[in-house]
């Protein structure tokens, strides 16, 4: 599906952009996890998205090949940086202040000559996630193993996210190293408000939306 989904996706009405991604093993290990795949889609509106999920032959093929499927609907809160030369996310004007859940997508293209140095530090920078009560789910994903990496994480609230990002010395050091070493050719950081889901995924547990 990583190869053959491109053609039907390019013809979907109302689909403004998409990314097909594989995933890495547990603990942000760059080696492939052949059991989990991600499809990121940016829609013109929610109606066309539902039409796709309910009627698409492509989705039916995905479901035939899958044991589990979970689709999250997200509203962009803010986004900074570029993904394939542009920022694909547009800030939503309809954020619900009572919904405190946060989803985060980070994405980067790592400089080839810094690959070893980057991946060597990843286990240390991600260690505080192991027993983080505010983290609901996280997974390393990406278009190209080792070189083009992304992360998806789902949090109970913004406070939990900020505590990890700036409160843990390991991740704070990673931020400093990013500025000092400049190991990315391109990077993007984006926050979203998750507000609806389709399906279920045991690894995520019972979602509140």
Backbone as CSV, one residue per row, in Angstrom:
resi,resn,N_x,N_y,N_z,CA_x,CA_y,CA_z,C_x,C_y,C_z
1,UNK,0.826,-1.206,0.000,0.000,0.000,0.000,0.871,1.270,0.000
2,UNK,2.069,1.188,0.543,2.975,2.331,0.524,3.302,2.736,-0.912
3,UNK,3.294,1.775,-1.808,3.597,2.046,-3.213,2.332,2.283,-4.034
4,UNK,1.326,1.442,-3.838,0.181,1.448,-4.748,-0.967,2.364,-4.318
5,UNK,-0.884,2.996,-3.154,-1.958,3.899,-2.724,-1.819,5.297,-3.317
6,UNK,-0.645,5.628,-3.850,-0.419,6.980,-4.364,-1.394,7.353,-5.491
7,UNK,-1.580,6.479,-6.420,-2.423,6.807,-7.576,-3.869,7.091,-7.171
8,UNK,-4.537,6.193,-6.406,-5.919,6.513,-6.013,-6.019,7.733,-5.097
9,UNK,-5.021,7.948,-4.239,-5.065,9.111,-3.351,-4.960,10.416,-4.128
10,UNK,-4.205,10.410,-5.193,-4.036,11.626,-5.998,-5.320,12.042,-6.700
11,UNK,-6.299,11.149,-6.755,-7.558,11.435,-7.448,-8.730,11.695,-6.501
12,UNK,-8.485,11.699,-5.203,-9.569,11.862,-4.233,-10.028,13.316,-4.179
13,UNK,-11.309,13.547,-4.369,-11.886,14.888,-4.345,-11.819,15.464,-2.937
14,UNK,-11.316,16.685,-2.836,-11.254,17.370,-1.554,-10.037,17.055,-0.712
15,UNK,-9.182,16.138,-1.182,-7.949,15.809,-0.457,-6.853,16.765,-0.932
16,UNK,-6.443,17.669,-0.051,-5.493,18.713,-0.427,-4.043,18.238,-0.407
17,UNK,-3.733,17.327,0.494,-2.367,16.798,0.591,-2.407,15.520,1.417
18,UNK,-1.385,14.691,1.272,-1.320,13.457,2.053,0.127,12.999,2.171
19,UNK,0.381,12.161,3.166,1.687,11.542,3.362,1.481,10.084,3.743
20,UNK,2.117,9.200,3.027,2.123,7.770,3.351,3.401,7.478,4.128
21,UNK,3.264,6.870,5.304,4.433,6.660,6.145,4.444,5.283,6.798
22,UNK,5.627,4.729,6.891,5.834,3.531,7.678,6.152,3.945,9.100
23,UNK,6.521,2.978,9.942,6.828,3.310,11.335,8.079,2.575,11.802
24,UNK,8.613,3.052,12.924,9.783,2.427,13.512,9.408,1.574,14.704
25,UNK,10.333,0.776,15.150,10.076,-0.093,16.295,9.942,0.718,17.577
26,UNK,9.515,0.064,18.635,9.248,0.717,19.912,10.471,1.475,20.420
27,UNK,10.210,2.621,21.047,11.294,3.423,21.588,11.973,4.293,20.557
28,UNK,11.273,4.627,19.484,11.802,5.437,18.393,13.047,4.808,17.768
29,UNK,13.002,3.491,17.706,14.033,2.740,16.999,13.832,2.949,15.492
30,UNK,14.869,3.337,14.745,14.694,3.641,13.323,14.437,2.427,12.445
31,UNK,14.669,1.215,12.972,14.422,0.032,12.152,12.915,-0.197,12.001
32,UNK,12.459,-0.622,10.828,11.028,-0.656,10.512,10.205,-1.590,11.395
33,UNK,9.028,-1.107,11.749,7.981,-1.921,12.352,7.019,-2.254,11.213
34,UNK,7.056,-3.486,10.737,6.284,-3.867,9.557,4.789,-4.030,9.843
35,UNK,4.369,-3.761,11.089,2.962,-3.982,11.439,2.132,-2.700,11.515
36,UNK,2.799,-1.534,11.532,2.071,-0.275,11.708,2.418,0.710,10.591
37,UNK,1.360,1.290,9.996,1.534,2.282,8.930,0.627,3.477,9.184
38,UNK,1.029,4.627,8.672,0.273,5.861,8.907,-0.086,6.528,7.590
39,UNK,-1.287,7.049,7.525,-1.741,7.838,6.388,-2.212,9.185,6.926
40,UNK,-1.442,10.226,6.648,-1.782,11.582,7.063,-2.479,12.280,5.901
41,UNK,-3.662,12.844,6.163,-4.422,13.510,5.100,-4.889,14.891,5.548
42,UNK,-4.846,15.832,4.625,-5.328,17.185,4.868,-6.515,17.426,3.948
43,UNK,-7.657,17.720,4.558,-8.918,17.767,3.815,-9.443,19.187,3.640
44,UNK,-10.167,19.363,2.542,-10.846,20.624,2.258,-11.897,20.922,3.329
45,UNK,-12.621,19.875,3.733,-13.596,19.993,4.822,-13.894,18.587,5.344
46,UNK,-14.618,18.515,6.460,-14.877,17.225,7.088,-15.828,16.358,6.269
47,UNK,-16.723,16.972,5.536,-17.698,16.224,4.743,-17.024,15.347,3.697
48,UNK,-16.056,15.911,2.969,-15.378,15.118,1.944,-14.527,14.018,2.576
49,UNK,-14.018,14.274,3.788,-13.255,13.241,4.489,-14.146,12.052,4.814
50,UNK,-15.332,12.317,5.341,-16.257,11.237,5.672,-16.696,10.471,4.425
51,UNK,-16.882,11.177,3.332,-17.240,10.510,2.074,-16.159,9.512,1.679
52,UNK,-14.910,9.915,1.839,-13.781,9.032,1.524,-13.751,7.818,2.437
53,UNK,-13.869,8.043,3.749,-13.778,6.936,4.702,-14.947,5.957,4.584
54,UNK,-16.091,6.441,4.154,-17.272,5.587,4.075,-17.402,4.862,2.731
55,UNK,-16.862,5.458,1.658,-17.128,4.913,0.327,-15.893,4.505,-0.473
56,UNK,-14.722,4.873,-0.012,-13.510,4.653,-0.805,-13.143,3.167,-0.941
57,UNK,-12.868,2.749,-2.160,-12.384,1.389,-2.416,-11.008,1.207,-1.777
58,UNK,-10.211,2.285,-1.771,-8.877,2.221,-1.176,-8.950,1.911,0.314
59,UNK,-9.854,2.572,1.035,-9.999,2.316,2.466,-10.444,0.872,2.703
60,UNK,-11.304,0.373,1.865,-11.751,-1.019,1.991,-10.569,-1.977,1.835
61,UNK,-9.644,-1.643,0.929,-8.437,-2.464,0.753,-7.565,-2.405,2.005
62,UNK,-7.446,-1.203,2.565,-6.683,-1.062,3.804,-7.270,-1.932,4.909
63,UNK,-8.600,-1.882,5.046,-9.268,-2.629,6.113,-9.120,-4.135,5.923
64,UNK,-9.105,-4.575,4.665,-8.930,-5.997,4.382,-7.554,-6.487,4.816
65,UNK,-6.590,-5.584,4.806,-5.216,-5.951,5.137,-4.852,-5.637,6.594
66,UNK,-5.814,-5.118,7.362,-5.520,-4.623,8.707,-6.264,-5.387,9.792
67,UNK,-5.604,-5.543,10.921,-6.262,-6.089,12.107,-6.934,-4.973,12.904
68,UNK,-6.327,-3.800,12.900,-6.867,-2.653,13.618,-6.733,-1.408,12.752
69,UNK,-7.681,-0.489,12.938,-7.613,0.793,12.235,-8.178,1.868,13.138
70,UNK,-7.442,2.939,13.330,-7.928,4.073,14.109,-7.648,5.349,13.318
71,UNK,-8.683,6.127,13.077,-8.562,7.398,12.378,-8.883,8.523,13.343
72,UNK,-7.973,9.476,13.468,-8.176,10.632,14.342,-8.426,11.876,13.503
73,UNK,-9.418,12.648,13.891,-9.691,13.939,13.260,-9.027,15.017,14.097
74,UNK,-8.243,15.875,13.447,-7.445,16.870,14.145,-7.667,18.268,13.574
75,UNK,-7.687,19.256,14.471,-7.705,20.659,14.066,-6.343,21.254,14.398
76,UNK,-5.745,21.948,13.447,-4.420,22.506,13.683,-4.476,23.713,14.618
77,UNK,-3.675,23.668,15.682,-3.574,24.772,16.627,-2.481,25.740,16.182
78,UNK,-1.312,25.191,15.879,-0.236,26.001,15.326,0.800,25.092,14.689
79,UNK,1.536,25.655,13.751,2.528,24.864,13.027,3.676,25.766,12.597
80,UNK,4.896,25.240,12.737,6.081,26.016,12.386,7.072,25.132,11.641
81,UNK,7.610,25.649,10.536,8.596,24.905,9.769,8.051,24.465,8.420
82,UNK,8.754,23.519,7.799,8.370,23.045,6.469,8.432,21.528,6.371
83,UNK,7.602,20.997,5.502,7.555,19.566,5.191,7.545,19.471,3.665
84,UNK,8.599,18.914,3.098,8.756,18.851,1.638,8.661,20.236,1.009
85,UNK,9.301,21.199,1.660,9.401,22.536,1.094,8.257,23.475,1.398
86,UNK,7.280,23.045,2.201,6.155,23.922,2.534,5.569,23.518,3.879
87,UNK,4.766,24.417,4.448,4.018,24.094,5.656,2.606,23.706,5.218
88,UNK,2.238,22.429,5.340,0.953,21.981,4.798,-0.250,22.250,5.695
89,UNK,-0.008,22.700,6.932,-1.095,22.823,7.900,-1.567,24.270,8.042
90,UNK,-2.876,24.455,8.009,-3.487,25.773,8.178,-4.158,25.837,9.546
91,UNK,-3.881,26.891,10.288,-4.441,27.038,11.631,-5.965,27.058,11.587
92,UNK,-6.583,26.277,12.459,-8.037,26.228,12.547,-8.570,27.443,13.297
93,UNK,-9.712,27.926,12.843,-10.367,29.045,13.514,-11.430,28.553,14.488
94,UNK,-11.508,27.238,14.686,-12.588,26.661,15.477,-12.048,25.699,16.539
95,UNK,-11.188,26.206,17.420,-10.612,25.403,18.495,-11.517,25.461,19.723
96,UNK,-11.811,24.299,20.277,-12.664,24.198,21.464,-11.804,24.342,22.722
97,UNK,-11.994,25.416,23.461,-11.166,25.694,24.646,-11.391,24.681,25.766
98,UNK,-12.504,23.968,25.730,-12.801,22.984,26.779,-12.167,21.620,26.506
99,UNK,-11.722,21.411,25.286,-11.049,20.166,24.910,-9.551,20.350,25.145
100,UNK,-9.005,19.684,26.155,-7.624,19.914,26.557,-6.633,18.943,25.907
101,UNK,-7.119,17.960,25.172,-6.230,16.970,24.564,-5.400,17.603,23.442
102,UNK,-4.165,17.132,23.337,-3.221,17.676,22.361,-2.582,16.539,21.565
103,UNK,-2.529,16.707,20.252,-1.767,15.795,19.399,-0.614,16.586,18.785
104,UNK,0.532,15.938,18.658,1.723,16.613,18.133,2.316,15.801,16.995
105,UNK,2.639,16.484,15.907,3.386,15.868,14.809,4.673,16.667,14.629
106,UNK,5.802,15.983,14.729,7.090,16.594,14.392,7.649,15.849,13.195
107,UNK,8.361,16.552,12.355,8.918,15.896,11.166,10.238,16.558,10.797
108,UNK,11.225,15.774,10.374,12.524,16.333,10.006,13.219,15.465,8.962
109,UNK,13.996,16.127,8.136,14.936,15.447,7.247,16.322,15.644,7.840
110,UNK,16.972,14.557,8.193,18.255,14.623,8.884,19.390,14.715,7.863
111,UNK,20.363,15.555,8.154,21.531,15.657,7.277,22.257,14.319,7.249
112,UNK,22.608,13.876,6.069,23.166,12.537,5.892,24.424,12.318,6.728
113,UNK,25.295,13.326,6.805,26.561,13.168,7.535,26.376,13.209,9.051
114,UNK,25.141,13.493,9.513,24.877,13.547,10.958,23.919,12.451,11.417
115,UNK,23.622,11.502,10.548,22.674,10.436,10.875,23.099,9.647,12.112
116,UNK,24.348,9.235,12.162,24.811,8.413,13.288,24.724,9.184,14.601
117,UNK,25.174,10.439,14.597,25.160,11.254,15.803,23.733,11.495,16.287
118,UNK,22.817,11.727,15.344,21.425,11.968,15.706,20.793,10.739,16.342
119,UNK,20.870,9.598,15.664,20.195,8.399,16.160,20.844,7.845,17.427
120,UNK,22.103,8.164,17.642,22.779,7.735,18.860,22.168,8.427,20.080
121,UNK,21.722,9.683,19.918,21.181,10.417,21.061,19.677,10.197,21.262
122,UNK,18.977,9.709,20.258,17.520,9.552,20.341,17.066,8.766,21.570
123,UNK,17.635,7.575,21.878,17.168,6.835,23.064,17.252,7.645,24.350
124,UNK,18.289,8.471,24.491,18.440,9.293,25.689,17.372,10.380,25.748
125,UNK,17.132,11.045,24.616,16.171,12.149,24.587,14.743,11.685,24.813
126,UNK,14.442,10.426,24.436,13.071,9.920,24.556,12.830,9.130,25.847
127,UNK,13.859,8.943,26.645,13.730,8.149,27.868,12.640,8.664,28.815
128,UNK,12.460,9.991,28.990,11.422,10.482,29.905,10.004,10.095,29.498
129,UNK,9.799,9.621,28.271,8.459,9.221,27.827,7.993,7.915,28.463
130,UNK,8.933,7.103,28.945,8.623,5.743,29.393,7.558,5.699,30.489
131,UNK,7.608,6.610,31.422,6.664,6.584,32.544,5.925,7.926,32.664
132,UNK,5.668,8.535,31.525,4.988,9.819,31.511,3.472,9.609,31.550
133,UNK,2.837,9.988,32.647,1.408,9.745,32.826,0.547,10.599,31.904
134,UNK,1.091,11.695,31.414,0.315,12.570,30.526,0.324,12.136,29.079
135,UNK,1.152,11.152,28.743,1.258,10.666,27.365,0.288,9.513,27.141
136,UNK,-0.613,9.657,26.161,-1.576,8.605,25.847,-1.029,7.630,24.820
137,UNK,-0.257,8.142,23.855,0.279,7.278,22.798,1.384,8.027,22.056
138,UNK,2.364,7.288,21.566,3.379,7.888,20.701,3.947,6.834,19.763
139,UNK,4.375,7.277,18.600,4.946,6.363,17.607,5.852,7.148,16.667
140,UNK,6.989,6.576,16.350,7.867,7.150,15.351,7.441,6.680,13.973
141,UNK,7.258,7.617,13.056,6.840,7.290,11.684,7.755,8.025,10.713
142,UNK,7.563,7.799,9.416,8.385,8.508,8.452,8.242,7.980,7.048
143,UNK,8.659,8.799,6.088,8.580,8.423,4.670,9.768,7.581,4.225
144,UNK,10.950,7.915,4.746,12.178,7.195,4.386,12.881,6.781,5.675
145,UNK,13.108,5.481,5.900,13.771,5.033,7.137,15.104,5.747,7.366
146,UNK,15.377,6.079,8.619,16.610,6.717,9.062,16.715,8.190,8.640
147,UNK,16.367,8.524,7.412,16.644,9.847,6.853,15.512,10.852,7.073
148,UNK,14.290,10.454,6.776,13.128,11.334,6.938,12.241,10.761,8.033
149,UNK,12.309,11.370,9.196,11.610,10.827,10.349,10.539,11.792,10.839
150,UNK,9.524,11.233,11.488,8.462,12.035,12.093,8.022,11.333,13.374
151,UNK,7.375,12.072,14.234,6.798,11.471,15.437,5.347,11.928,15.551
152,UNK,4.521,11.030,16.049,3.145,11.383,16.399,2.970,11.072,17.871
153,UNK,2.416,12.018,18.621,2.158,11.770,20.039,0.815,12.383,20.426
154,UNK,0.162,11.727,21.374,-1.154,12.149,21.857,-1.059,12.357,23.368
155,UNK,-1.476,13.544,23.844,-1.279,13.947,25.235,-2.603,14.311,25.895
156,UNK,-2.660,14.149,27.228,-3.854,14.496,27.994,-4.117,15.995,27.983
157,UNK,-3.028,16.777,28.012,-3.182,18.232,28.037,-1.846,18.887,27.671
158,UNK,-1.902,20.200,27.490,-0.706,20.949,27.098,0.357,20.923,28.188
159,UNK,-0.071,20.929,29.447,0.883,20.926,30.554,1.778,19.683,30.516
160,UNK,1.192,18.527,30.204,1.959,17.283,30.125,2.980,17.344,29.002
161,UNK,2.563,17.912,27.873,3.472,18.061,26.735,4.639,18.973,27.080
162,UNK,4.350,20.133,27.674,5.402,21.097,27.997,6.349,20.562,29.061
163,UNK,5.825,19.763,29.982,6.674,19.180,31.012,7.708,18.252,30.391
164,UNK,7.277,17.476,29.384,8.230,16.610,28.690,9.212,17.426,27.855
165,UNK,8.689,18.377,27.085,9.515,19.116,26.135,10.583,19.962,26.818
166,UNK,10.206,20.620,27.924,11.125,21.557,28.554,11.485,21.198,29.997
167,UNK,10.697,20.308,30.624,10.955,19.948,32.008,11.939,18.805,32.179
168,UNK,12.053,17.949,31.160,13.007,16.834,31.246,14.363,17.283,30.711
169,UNK,15.412,17.031,31.480,16.738,17.499,31.073,17.209,16.822,29.784
170,UNK,16.779,15.572,29.564,17.209,14.840,28.371,16.670,15.495,27.093
171,UNK,15.375,15.824,27.121,14.792,16.427,25.923,15.219,17.882,25.769
172,UNK,15.394,18.569,26.889,15.890,19.949,26.832,17.284,19.987,26.211
173,UNK,18.101,18.982,26.543,19.435,18.881,25.941,19.329,18.618,24.449
174,UNK,18.343,17.804,24.054,18.141,17.517,22.630,17.806,18.788,21.863
175,UNK,16.995,19.667,22.462,16.648,20.937,21.826,17.896,21.800,21.644
176,UNK,18.752,21.827,22.676,19.995,22.598,22.582,20.904,22.036,21.494
177,UNK,21.004,20.694,21.436,21.841,20.066,20.420,21.336,20.371,19.015
178,UNK,20.018,20.425,18.856,19.435,20.737,17.550,19.898,22.110,17.077
179,UNK,19.921,23.076,18.002,20.348,24.430,17.646,21.847,24.512,17.409
180,UNK,22.617,23.751,18.192,24.069,23.819,18.087,24.610,23.046,16.881
181,UNK,24.136,21.803,16.745,24.675,20.918,15.712,23.999,21.144,14.365
182,UNK,22.718,21.577,14.411,21.938,21.808,13.186,21.904,20.552,12.319
183,UNK,21.377,19.477,12.910,21.403,18.205,12.182,20.215,17.984,11.254
184,UNK,19.330,18.984,11.117,18.200,18.858,10.192,18.394,19.727,8.945
185,UNK,18.059,19.174,7.805,17.970,19.977,6.581,16.629,20.682,6.505
186,UNK,15.631,20.068,7.154,14.278,20.607,7.144,13.564,20.078,8.380
187,UNK,12.762,20.924,9.020,12.040,20.454,10.200,10.696,21.162,10.333
188,UNK,9.767,20.486,11.013,8.431,21.033,11.238,7.923,20.558,12.586
189,UNK,7.256,21.460,13.301,6.624,21.117,14.570,5.199,21.631,14.528
190,UNK,4.227,20.764,14.836,2.832,21.172,14.746,1.999,20.555,15.870
191,UNK,1.095,21.383,16.422,0.169,20.923,17.461,-1.254,20.903,16.911
192,UNK,-2.032,19.941,17.398,-3.401,19.781,16.934,-4.336,19.519,18.115
193,UNK,-5.613,19.782,17.884,-6.649,19.392,18.832,-7.402,18.190,18.253
194,UNK,-7.257,17.004,18.862,-8.016,15.842,18.402,-9.455,15.951,18.914
195,UNK,-10.437,15.720,18.039,-11.820,15.927,18.473,-12.773,14.812,18.069
196,UNK,-12.314,13.863,17.268,-13.183,12.767,16.836,-12.311,11.592,16.406
197,UNK,-12.842,10.383,16.530,-12.093,9.204,16.092,-13.025,8.197,15.449
198,UNK,-12.452,7.389,14.553,-13.155,6.278,13.920,-12.335,5.021,14.176
199,UNK,-13.015,3.934,14.543,-12.301,2.694,14.800,-11.698,2.670,16.191
200,UNK,-10.764,1.759,16.385,-10.122,1.604,17.692,-8.738,0.999,17.511
201,UNK,-7.878,1.257,18.488,-6.527,0.704,18.469,-6.148,0.369,19.899
202,UNK,-5.892,-0.879,20.148,-5.604,-1.351,21.502,-4.436,-0.584,22.129
203,UNK,-3.440,-0.255,21.328,-2.264,0.444,21.843,-2.594,1.840,22.369
204,UNK,-3.663,2.450,21.850,-4.069,3.774,22.298,-4.999,3.736,23.495
205,UNK,-5.628,2.594,23.719,-6.595,2.499,24.802,-7.917,3.135,24.410
206,UNK,-8.759,3.385,25.393,-10.079,3.966,25.158,-9.940,5.482,24.967
207,UNK,-10.211,5.958,23.769,-10.095,7.382,23.494,-11.335,8.129,23.978
208,UNK,-11.161,9.340,24.493,-12.288,10.104,25.036,-13.040,10.920,23.992
209,UNK,-12.699,10.777,22.728,-13.351,11.582,21.690,-13.656,10.710,20.469
